[in-house]
Amino acid sequence: MATKAELREGYGDTNGVRLHYVEAGEGPLVVLLHGFPEFWYSWRNQIDPLTEAGFRVVAPDMRGYNLSDKPPGVKAYDTDLLAADIAGLIRERGAERAFLVGHDWGAGVAWVTAMNHPDVVEKLAILNVPHPRRMLEGLRTFRQLRKSWYMFFFQIPWLPERSERLGRHRFFRQAFEDAKPGAFPKEDVDRYVEAWEQPGALTATINYYRAAFRDTPRQVEARIKPVNAPTRVIWGEKDRYIGRELADPPRADVPNLDQVFRLPNASHWVQHDEPERVSELLIEFFTQP
């Protein structure tokens, strides 16, 4: 593991679920939200720099992942519920507000947390997931629909899970293949496999996608609220899942946008491909007035 900081493992009760997390350091709270198909270990390269910069880091397994609760049913993975989990976890860890960072699905949840629970978000950092309005725009284009084919496959009941089990997690493993060489060494992928094989984890993590497609575009638009927290976007330009044209959030929806940093040599797995640069950008953003 890349992390040298002393990790404190724990469980927090929030919004009717119990979330497993790791915690390190002392100081202002930074909450790191992983994406699909990862877990807290997604942030192994950022924990040390953030703690050394004087922050307390909490990296949870979001509901459905690894050692956190996996409630049954698709409705249990609605983004409003996922956001309420994070707002509750921030308070459970004894903080009124936190610097919130999200990648992939974690970024999707971070956007909604900043919309629904603005009182708990000091600043927001988003890695390689568009603002919800931009994502809706993207899904109206053939270019993005082609990139997002797997989201539609995940809508089929039970078949994606069965395919993953029979294929020894082939699709989940292949998701990392566009990362830079060495970004996901075998010993790290083995850690992910352990998380995927937790009872109920496959269905729970795929249910994120199923729940997202339960709302019509009009219903999604109706739930969008302004994000008033200062916001920084970090974007790996070689993302094979999401078009680079979707990186910039709408200014009307994110009036306090700090900057969009585009990393031309990084893939969707930007914090793995360029861990030092991502850590620098987070620390710079969180420490500036």
C-alpha positions as CSV (number, residue, x, y, z in Angstrom):
1,M,0.0,0.0,0.0
2,A,1.2,3.5,-0.8
3,T,-0.1,4.9,2.4
4,K,2.3,5.4,5.3
5,A,-0.1,7.4,7.5
6,E,-1.5,5.5,10.5
7,L,-5.0,4.5,9.3
8,R,-7.8,4.3,11.8
9,E,-10.6,2.0,10.7
10,G,-14.1,2.5,11.9
11,Y,-17.9,2.4,11.1
12,G,-20.3,5.3,11.1
13,D,-24.0,5.0,11.5
14,T,-25.7,7.5,9.1
15,N,-29.0,7.8,7.3
16,G,-30.1,4.2,8.3
17,V,-26.9,2.5,7.1
18,R,-23.5,1.6,8.6
19,L,-20.6,2.8,6.5
20,H,-17.0,1.5,6.9
21,Y,-14.3,4.1,6.6
22,V,-10.6,4.7,7.1
23,E,-9.4,7.8,8.7
24,A,-6.0,9.4,9.1
25,G,-4.4,12.7,10.3
26,E,-5.7,15.6,12.3
27,G,-7.1,19.0,11.2
28,P,-9.9,20.2,8.9
29,L,-11.9,17.3,7.5
30,V,-11.5,16.1,3.9
31,V,-13.9,13.4,2.8
32,L,-12.9,11.3,-0.2
33,L,-15.6,9.5,-2.2
34,H,-14.6,6.7,-4.5
35,G,-16.2,5.6,-7.7
36,F,-17.2,2.4,-9.5
37,P,-15.9,-0.3,-9.1
38,E,-13.5,0.8,-6.4
39,F,-13.8,1.4,-2.6
40,W,-11.9,3.6,-0.1
41,Y,-8.6,2.2,-1.4
42,S,-9.1,4.3,-4.5
43,W,-7.5,7.2,-2.5
44,R,-4.4,5.3,-1.3
45,N,-2.1,7.8,-3.1
46,Q,-3.8,10.9,-1.8
47,I,-4.1,10.1,2.0
48,D,-0.4,10.8,2.8
49,P,-0.1,14.1,1.0
50,L,-3.4,15.4,2.5
51,T,-2.5,14.3,6.1
52,E,1.0,15.8,5.7
53,A,-0.6,19.0,4.6
54,G,-2.5,19.2,7.9
55,F,-5.9,17.6,7.1
56,R,-7.9,14.9,8.6
57,V,-8.9,12.4,5.9
58,V,-12.0,10.2,6.0
59,A,-12.3,7.8,3.0
60,P,-15.5,5.7,3.3
61,D,-16.8,2.7,1.4
62,M,-20.0,4.1,0.1
63,R,-23.1,2.1,0.7
64,G,-23.1,-1.2,-1.2
65,Y,-19.3,-1.4,-1.4
66,N,-16.8,-3.5,0.4
67,L,-17.5,-3.5,4.1
68,S,-20.3,-1.0,4.2
69,D,-24.0,-2.0,4.5
70,K,-25.7,-3.2,1.3
71,P,-29.4,-2.5,1.6
72,P,-31.6,-4.5,-0.8
73,G,-33.4,-3.1,-3.7
74,V,-32.7,-0.5,-6.4
75,K,-34.4,2.4,-4.6
76,A,-31.9,2.1,-1.8
77,Y,-29.2,3.6,-4.2
78,D,-31.0,6.8,-5.2
79,T,-28.5,9.6,-5.3
80,D,-30.5,11.7,-2.8
81,L,-30.1,8.8,-0.3
82,L,-26.4,8.4,-1.2
83,A,-25.8,12.2,-0.6
84,A,-27.6,12.0,2.7
85,D,-25.3,9.2,3.8
86,I,-22.3,11.5,3.2
87,A,-23.8,14.6,4.9
88,G,-24.6,12.3,7.9
89,L,-21.1,10.8,7.9
90,I,-19.5,14.3,8.1
91,R,-21.6,15.1,11.1
92,E,-21.0,11.6,12.6
93,R,-17.2,12.3,12.4
94,G,-17.7,15.4,14.5
95,A,-17.4,18.0,11.8
96,E,-19.9,20.7,10.8
97,R,-18.4,21.0,7.3
98,A,-15.8,19.2,5.2
99,F,-13.8,19.6,2.0
100,L,-15.5,17.0,-0.3
101,V,-13.7,15.2,-3.1
102,G,-15.3,12.7,-5.5
103,H,-14.3,10.6,-8.4
104,D,-16.6,8.8,-10.9
105,W,-19.7,7.8,-8.9
106,G,-18.2,9.4,-5.8
107,A,-18.2,12.7,-7.8
108,G,-21.8,12.1,-8.8
109,V,-22.7,11.8,-5.2
110,A,-20.5,14.8,-4.3
111,W,-22.4,17.0,-6.8
112,V,-25.7,16.0,-5.2
113,T,-24.4,16.4,-1.6
114,A,-23.3,20.0,-2.5
115,M,-26.8,20.6,-3.9
116,N,-28.9,19.0,-1.2
117,H,-26.7,19.7,1.9
118,P,-24.8,22.9,1.2
119,D,-24.2,23.5,4.9
120,V,-21.8,20.6,5.2
121,V,-19.6,21.3,2.1
122,E,-16.7,23.8,2.6
123,K,-15.3,23.2,-0.9
124,L,-16.0,20.7,-3.6
125,A,-13.4,18.9,-5.8
126,I,-14.7,16.8,-8.8
127,L,-12.7,14.2,-10.7
128,N,-13.9,13.0,-14.1
129,V,-17.7,13.1,-13.8
130,P,-19.8,15.9,-15.3
131,H,-22.2,18.1,-13.6
132,P,-25.7,16.3,-13.8
133,R,-26.9,18.8,-16.4
134,R,-23.9,18.2,-18.6
135,M,-24.3,14.4,-18.3
136,L,-27.9,14.7,-19.5
137,E,-26.7,16.7,-22.4
138,G,-24.0,14.1,-23.2
139,L,-26.5,11.2,-23.1
140,R,-28.5,12.9,-25.9
141,T,-25.5,12.5,-28.2
142,F,-24.4,9.3,-30.1
143,R,-20.8,10.0,-29.0
144,Q,-21.6,9.7,-25.3
145,L,-24.2,7.0,-25.7
146,R,-21.5,4.8,-27.3
147,K,-19.1,5.4,-24.4
148,S,-21.9,4.7,-21.9
149,W,-23.0,1.3,-23.4
150,Y,-22.3,-0.5,-20.1
151,M,-24.8,1.6,-18.2
152,F,-27.6,0.2,-20.4
153,F,-26.3,-3.4,-20.0
154,F,-26.4,-2.9,-16.2
155,Q,-30.2,-2.2,-16.5
156,I,-30.8,-5.9,-17.2
157,P,-31.8,-7.8,-14.0
158,W,-29.3,-10.4,-12.7
159,L,-27.4,-11.0,-16.0
160,P,-24.5,-8.5,-15.3
161,E,-23.9,-10.0,-11.9
162,R,-23.9,-13.6,-13.3
163,S,-21.6,-12.5,-16.1
164,E,-19.1,-11.0,-13.7
165,R,-19.1,-14.1,-11.5
166,L,-18.7,-16.5,-14.4
167,G,-16.0,-14.3,-16.0
168,R,-14.0,-13.9,-12.7
169,H,-14.8,-10.2,-12.7
170,R,-13.6,-9.7,-16.2
171,F,-15.5,-6.5,-17.0
172,F,-14.5,-4.9,-13.7
173,R,-10.9,-5.8,-14.2
174,Q,-11.0,-4.5,-17.8
175,A,-12.3,-1.1,-16.6
176,F,-8.8,-0.3,-15.3
177,E,-7.0,-1.2,-18.6
178,D,-6.9,2.3,-20.0
179,A,-5.0,3.6,-17.0
180,K,-1.3,4.3,-17.3
181,P,1.0,1.2,-17.0
182,G,1.6,0.4,-13.3
183,A,-1.3,2.4,-12.0
184,F,-3.1,-0.7,-10.9
185,P,-0.5,-3.4,-10.0
186,K,-1.8,-6.9,-9.4
187,E,-1.6,-6.7,-5.6
188,D,-4.0,-3.7,-5.8
189,V,-6.4,-5.4,-8.2
190,D,-6.4,-8.3,-5.8
191,R,-7.6,-5.9,-3.1
192,Y,-10.5,-4.8,-5.4
193,V,-11.4,-8.4,-6.1
194,E,-11.8,-9.1,-2.3
195,A,-14.2,-6.1,-2.2
196,W,-16.2,-7.3,-5.2
197,E,-16.6,-10.7,-3.6
198,Q,-18.2,-9.4,-0.4
199,P,-21.7,-10.8,-0.1
200,G,-24.2,-8.7,-2.0
201,A,-21.5,-6.3,-3.4
202,L,-22.0,-7.0,-7.1
203,T,-25.7,-6.3,-7.1
204,A,-25.4,-3.3,-4.8
205,T,-22.7,-1.6,-6.9
206,I,-24.6,-2.2,-10.2
207,N,-27.8,-0.9,-8.5
208,Y,-26.2,2.6,-8.6
209,Y,-26.7,2.5,-12.3
210,R,-30.1,1.0,-12.2
211,A,-31.3,3.6,-9.7
212,A,-29.9,6.4,-11.9
213,F,-32.1,5.3,-14.8
214,R,-35.3,5.2,-12.8
215,D,-35.8,9.0,-13.3
216,T,-36.7,10.6,-16.6
217,P,-34.4,13.4,-17.8
218,R,-37.1,15.9,-16.9
219,Q,-37.2,14.5,-13.3
220,V,-33.4,14.7,-13.1
221,E,-33.4,18.3,-14.3
222,A,-36.0,19.2,-11.7
223,R,-33.8,17.9,-8.9
224,I,-30.8,20.1,-9.9
225,K,-30.0,22.9,-7.5
226,P,-27.2,25.5,-7.6
227,V,-23.9,24.4,-6.2
228,N,-22.7,27.4,-4.3
229,A,-19.6,25.9,-2.7
230,P,-16.2,26.9,-4.3
231,T,-15.7,24.1,-6.9
232,R,-12.6,22.8,-8.7
233,V,-12.7,20.2,-11.5
234,I,-9.8,17.9,-12.3
235,W,-10.2,16.0,-15.5
236,G,-8.1,13.2,-17.2
237,E,-8.4,14.0,-20.9
238,K,-7.9,10.4,-22.0
239,D,-11.2,9.2,-20.4
240,R,-12.7,6.5,-22.5
241,Y,-16.0,6.5,-20.6
242,I,-16.9,10.2,-20.6
243,G,-16.3,12.8,-23.3
244,R,-13.9,15.7,-22.5
245,E,-16.5,18.1,-23.8
246,L,-18.6,17.5,-20.7
247,A,-15.9,18.5,-18.2
248,D,-16.9,22.2,-17.8
249,P,-19.9,22.7,-15.4
250,P,-22.6,25.2,-16.4
251,R,-21.6,28.5,-14.8
252,A,-25.3,29.2,-13.9
253,D,-25.4,26.0,-11.9
254,V,-21.9,26.4,-10.4
255,P,-21.4,30.1,-9.9
256,N,-18.3,29.7,-7.7
257,L,-16.3,27.5,-10.1
258,D,-12.6,27.9,-9.4
259,Q,-11.1,26.3,-12.4
260,V,-11.2,23.1,-14.6
261,F,-7.8,21.5,-14.7
262,R,-7.3,19.2,-17.7
263,L,-4.6,16.6,-17.4
264,P,-3.9,15.6,-21.1
265,N,-2.0,12.4,-20.3
266,A,-4.4,11.0,-17.7
267,S,-7.3,8.5,-18.2
268,H,-10.6,8.3,-16.3
269,W,-8.5,7.0,-13.4
270,V,-6.9,10.4,-13.0
271,Q,-5.9,10.1,-9.3
272,H,-4.1,6.8,-10.1
273,D,-2.4,8.0,-13.3
274,E,-1.1,11.3,-11.9
275,P,-1.3,10.9,-8.1
276,E,1.2,13.7,-7.2
277,R,-0.5,16.3,-9.5
278,V,-4.0,15.4,-8.2
279,S,-2.8,15.7,-4.6
280,E,-1.1,19.1,-5.3
281,L,-4.2,20.4,-6.9
282,L,-6.4,19.3,-4.0
283,I,-4.1,20.8,-1.3
284,E,-3.6,24.0,-3.2
285,F,-7.4,24.4,-3.6
286,F,-8.2,23.6,0.0
287,T,-5.5,25.9,1.5
288,Q,-6.2,28.9,-0.6
289,P,-8.4,31.7,0.9
